[in-house]
Amino acid sequence: MLLCENAKAQQDVQFSQYVFNMLNVNTAYAGYRGGTSFNAIYRRQWEGFPGAPKTAGASIDWLTPAAEDRMALSASFLHEELGPQKTLTVGVGYAYRIPLDETGAKRLSFGIGGGFTQYRLDGTLLTYVDEHDNSIPVANASHIEPDANFGVFYSTPNWYATASIRNLLQSTGVKGFNWNDDYFRTLERKPHMYLGAGTVLNLSENFKLKPAFLWKDDFKGPSNVDLSCFLLIHELVWVGGSYRTGIRIWDASGKNMDLTNRDAASAMAEFMAAKWLRIGYAYDFTTSGLRNYQSGSHEISISLFMPKRGVREVSPRYF
């Protein structure tokens, strides 16, 4: 333990149902559905594991009155808990959507976003041996950092491609909490890159297949890839799953990369309760060494959609 200088791992939030609301990974996605879209999600990771991550988020995006629906705005809120540390992120975004055909069904969108992240340490949740150790926080300590992100999103009626970088302003500096002249470092987010694509295949009149992938990387260790596939039945129910694995892409010389590639597999169902309402659930089966210490992860999401007045839907929105 004396020789262990520090430890690093993936720390940006991840959702199994990202493919049904990519605003969580790309600001340029705003306005894709052609109206106003509200999304909320809650995730409990590694159920039964002490101090396991809990995440709650909400977002809204809408088209502005600009000609050809070229501009969209978004706002998002994200609250995370990891043991005694709590993180609150609030952000806004702007997307410029360039139509590439006469109907506007094909678009290339550029998005930029900004906001702030509040890091908070709840000392009342810490477990310690010496009750009167002045170097241990016994109350809340917090600090706020600015944040920014950038993304590109290309979509057609049949497929999409996404690329984004998040946490752009979290790359430098040592930040944390001061308590009785002692200093506690924060589990800060680092810049993350997201690259992905997906498509919809018509199997028959009532069945469609949607495969997709998302590559996530913080450039500090093994990359992470989500492979997913869903079946749409009668335009009412999506059923499917995903597999999350680690791969070695970057040169990691000098770093201990002797890690398992296995991470988790997910089973998901999305119910179209109405044309304007989607309710989703995902259950993650942990396949790494943590599988014997917890009972999986649960994720619930809900989406409300209101089409823009006077705008006719050119093609269904499957992503």
C-alpha positions, -999 to +999 in steps of 0.1 A: +000+000+000+029+024+007+041+019-029+007+027-044+009+064-056-026+067-070-054+048-088-074+058-119-105+044-135-135+053-157-155+079-138-178+095-163-215+085-160-227+057-182-262+047-192-273+014-208-302+032-226-281+059-241-293+050-276-328+063-269-315+097-257-280+106-269-282+141-255-264+126-225-233+120-246-236+146-274-250+181-273-254+181-311-283+156-307-306+184-296-336+189-319-332+155-336-368+144-329-382+175-345-399+191-315-396+194-277-383+163-259-381+157-222-361+128-208-355+116-173-334+086-161-324+069-128-297+043-124-286+022-094-254+005-102-240-026-085-271-032-062-261-043-027-225-030-030-217-005-002-213+030-016-222+020-051-229+047-077-264+062-080-273+085-108-304+107-116-306+129-146-331+150-166-328+168-199-349+188-223-342+199-259-363+219-283-362+235-317-361+273-320-383+293-345-353+295-369-359+287-406-356+250-417-353+240-380-317+248-381-312+256-344-320+238-312-313+244-275-310+221-246-307+220-208-296+192-186-293+182-150-273+153-135-268+142-099-244+114-089-236+097-056-205+076-051-200+067-015-196+100+005-190+121-027-219+138-045-217+155-079-242+179-094-238+190-131-260+216-147-255+225-184-270+242-214-263+236-251-267+249-286-269+229-318-268+241-354-285+216-377-276+218-414-301+201-438-285+180-465-315+173-486-347+190-496-369+174-469-344+179-441-344+142-432-306+141-436-288+166-413-253+173-400-254+190-366-228+207-346-233+213-309-215+231-281-224+232-244-213+247-211-222+247-175-208+239-141-201+209-119-204+210-081-183+184-062-194+178-026-181+156+001-205+145+028-184+139+059-213+124+078-212+093+056-175+086+064-166+056+086-136+061+109-120+046+140-110+077+159-140+099+167-121+131+173-096+130+144-095+166+133-082+156+098-115+138+089-143+160+076-175+157+097-196+181+077-202+190+040-174+205+019-178+215-017-164+234-047-176+243-082-158+240-115-168+252-150-174+226-178-178+225-216-184+200-243-185+197-281-202+173-305-211+164-341-242+144-350-251+131-385-285+115-391-305+100-419-338+081-418-319+049-417-286+055-397-267+079-376-231+087-365-220+105-334-188+120-321-183+142-290-158+153-264-171+160-229-156+175-197-132+197-217-124+221-188-116+193-163-082+184-176-057+204-156-051+214-120-054+197-086-088+204-070-104+192-038-116+202-004-099+220+025-107+208+060-087+219+091-056+227+070-058+193+054-065+187+017-087+161+001-086+155-036-118+152-056-127+123-078-128+146-108-141+139-142-116+139-170-121+146-207-140+118-224-144+110-261-175+093-275-177+078-310-207+057-322-230+048-350-263+028-355-288+018-381-323+005-385-330-025-407-365-034-420-370-071-414-407-070-423-437-047-421-440-051-383-404-059-373-373-036-374-338-043-361-316-016-346-279-024-340-255+002-326-222+007-310-206+034-288-168+037-281-160+056-248-125+066-240-107+088-214-072+082-229-060+070-195-065+032-197-085+005-216-112+019-239-148+009-234-172-003-261-209-008-259-224-032-285-262-032-286-291-046-307-329-040-304-359-054-321-389-031-327-422-050-327-453-034-342-439+001-335-449-005-299-421-023-280-383-024-283-366-055-268-329-061-269-297-059-250-261-048-250-226-060-241-200-037-226-164-047-229-129-031-226-104-031-254-068-019-256-063+008-283-038+034-270-002+028-261-003+023-223+034+018-217+043+022-181+008+015-169-006-017-155-031-029-181-035-064-169-072-059-165-101-081-176-120-071-208-153-082-194-176-056-179-214-062-182-243-074-203-277-057-203-313-067-210-336-039-220-372-032-229-387+001-241-425+005-242-442+031-264-471+037-241-483+064-266-468+081-296-455+109-273-445+086-243-417+061-239-409+041-207-378+020-205-360-004-182-326-020-183-310-046-161-272-050-162-256-084-155-220-077-142-195-101-159-163-087-143-148-098-109-175-077-092-203-102-101-199-121-068-203-089-047-234-073-060-267-082-076-266-062-109-277-027-119-311-012-125-320+017-148-354+033-155-361+060-180-390+080-193-393+102-224-420+128-233-422+142-268-442+172-282-439+178-320-434+213-332-465+230-344-469+231-381-441+207-388-449+174-405-428+144-395-407+135-426-396+101-412-399+082-379-373+089-353-357+056-343-326+069-325 
